Amino acid sequence: MSAQAQSLTRLVDQLVRLPGIGPKTAQRLAFYLLKVPKEEATELARAIVDLKEKMRTCALCFNATEDEICGICRDPTRDPAVMCVVEEANDLLAIERTREFRGLYHVLGGTLSPLEGRGPDDIRGQALVDRLRGGRVTEVVLATNPNVEGEATALYLQRLLKPLGIPVTRIARGLPMGGDLEYADEVTLARALEGRRSVG
């Protein structure tokens, strides 16, 4: 772009840094923002600034929140005996959308990944152990992603939690709704068979 469009170039450069946004999409978004009324663009900018200034992590579960303790941890209707361990706060939101889980959460803040230099000190595993020492939890559900890092993290947590004597379960993995068996890979099919349950 020309030197006269420095502000547009700067915005495109910033948008490209967002996950899933390539150069063409960034340029399209920048030109869209150029066309919208100034108030709308200002509201978007204000929302981003508010997000950075007001959001923090929950002092108990490390979920994203504006308060010291998040709404889930404060909810008296949640079951404190079951704790679901997730990688990031957006994973917690995905589970919440199902409306199937009514326990509490623990957000690790990432996964183990030796190739990227992330080890046990980079996730909140010890904070999880400290929380569980209170004695109220009777089941820990590991809900890390079914990829290499997620599996390595789940295995590490299983070993870390074993001395506590609390039953540890892993979310079932298998075929997506609407998927075809012929297109599923061997690992997914094997996991689906391992996670089978009685229907009668």
ChimeraX attribute file (.defattr): number of C-alpha atoms within 10 A of each C-alpha:
attribute: neighborCount
match mode: 1-to-1
recipient: residues
	/A:1	7
	/A:2	7
	/A:3	8
	/A:4	8
	/A:5	9
	/A:6	11
	/A:7	11
	/A:8	18
	/A:9	17
	/A:10	11
	/A:11	16
	/A:12	22
	/A:13	16
	/A:14	12
	/A:15	19
	/A:16	16
	/A:17	12
	/A:18	10
	/A:19	7
	/A:20	9
	/A:21	14
	/A:22	14
	/A:23	13
	/A:24	11
	/A:25	14
	/A:26	21
	/A:27	19
	/A:28	12
	/A:29	16
	/A:30	20
	/A:31	14
	/A:32	11
	/A:33	17
	/A:34	12
	/A:35	10
	/A:36	10
	/A:37	9
	/A:38	11
	/A:39	9
	/A:40	11
	/A:41	15
	/A:42	12
	/A:43	11
	/A:44	13
	/A:45	12
	/A:46	12
	/A:47	12
	/A:48	11
	/A:49	11
	/A:50	11
	/A:51	13
	/A:52	10
	/A:53	10
	/A:54	10
	/A:55	14
	/A:56	17
	/A:57	17
	/A:58	20
	/A:59	14
	/A:60	18
	/A:61	23
	/A:62	21
	/A:63	27
	/A:64	19
	/A:65	18
	/A:66	15
	/A:67	13
	/A:68	14
	/A:69	18
	/A:70	19
	/A:71	13
	/A:72	18
	/A:73	19
	/A:74	11
	/A:75	12
	/A:76	9
	/A:77	10
	/A:78	14
	/A:79	15
	/A:80	17
	/A:81	14
	/A:82	18
	/A:83	24
	/A:84	23
	/A:85	24
	/A:86	25
	/A:87	23
	/A:88	18
	/A:89	20
	/A:90	13
	/A:91	16
	/A:92	20
	/A:93	11
	/A:94	10
	/A:95	15
	/A:96	13
	/A:97	10
	/A:98	8
	/A:99	8
	/A:100	8
	/A:101	15
	/A:102	16
	/A:103	20
	/A:104	22
	/A:105	24
	/A:106	26
	/A:107	26
	/A:108	23
	/A:109	15
	/A:110	19
	/A:111	25
	/A:112	22
	/A:113	16
	/A:114	11
	/A:115	8
	/A:116	7
	/A:117	8
	/A:118	14
	/A:119	14
	/A:120	15
	/A:121	9
	/A:122	14
	/A:123	18
	/A:124	18
	/A:125	22
	/A:126	15
	/A:127	15
	/A:128	21
	/A:129	15
	/A:130	9
	/A:131	15
	/A:132	19
	/A:133	11
	/A:134	8
	/A:135	10
	/A:136	13
	/A:137	18
	/A:138	14
	/A:139	18
	/A:140	23
	/A:141	19
	/A:142	24
	/A:143	20
	/A:144	23
	/A:145	18
	/A:146	16
	/A:147	9
	/A:148	12
	/A:149	18
	/A:150	20
	/A:151	17
	/A:152	18
	/A:153	24
	/A:154	26
	/A:155	12
	/A:156	14
	/A:157	19
	/A:158	17
	/A:159	10
	/A:160	14
	/A:161	18
	/A:162	11
	/A:163	9
	/A:164	12
	/A:165	9
	/A:166	15
	/A:167	13
	/A:168	17
	/A:169	14
	/A:170	14
	/A:171	13
	/A:172	14
	/A:173	18
	/A:174	18
	/A:175	17
	/A:176	11
	/A:177	6
	/A:178	6
	/A:179	9
	/A:180	9
	/A:181	12
	/A:182	8
	/A:183	8
	/A:184	14
	/A:185	10
	/A:186	11
	/A:187	11
	/A:188	16
	/A:189	17
	/A:190	14
	/A:191	15
	/A:192	16
	/A:193	13
	/A:194	12
	/A:195	12
	/A:196	11
	/A:197	8
	/A:198	4
	/A:199	4
	/A:200	3
